[in-house]
Amino acid sequence: MQRVCFLLHVRPDRIDEYRARHTDVWQEMREALTATGWHNYSLFLREDGLLVGYLETEDFDRARAAMDATDVNARWQAEMGPFFEPMDGARPDEAMKPLTEVFHLA
């Protein structure tokens, strides 16, 4: 199982609304994430807008491509994109660049 961690930045003026949106993630989105191989997926948000994402998957590129092929992901990304600091025209899911793991205690 591959462990993936990534960073994004939520705009400071949108942090409260971003949190609120994640208290009730669409059931269709939750089901699509599970069906496409996203497991133990968590988001952590610091007060200054730093967002840390973590998930486990068999193959991150394949899981991301499978989500990209869903209609619900296109709708979710369109709604969530404005919450983030500029990402050079990328959607939030495209801007997820995995960090290099340097230590893991199993």
LINLINRA-V323546 format. One record per run of one state. SS is the DSSP state (A for helix, B for strand, O for the rest). FROM is the first residue (numbers start at 1). LEN is the number of residues. If there is no record, write none. Layout:
BEGIN
ss=<SS | SS>
from=<FROM | FROM>
len=<LEN | LEN>
END
This chain:
BEGIN
ss=<O | B | O | A | O | A | O | B | O | B | O | A | O | A | B | O>
from=<1 | 2 | 11 | 12 | 25 | 27 | 36 | 39 | 46 | 50 | 58 | 60 | 69 | 71 | 84 | 85>
len=<1 | 9 | 1 | 13 | 2 | 9 | 3 | 7 | 4 | 8 | 2 | 9 | 2 | 13 | 1 | 22>
END
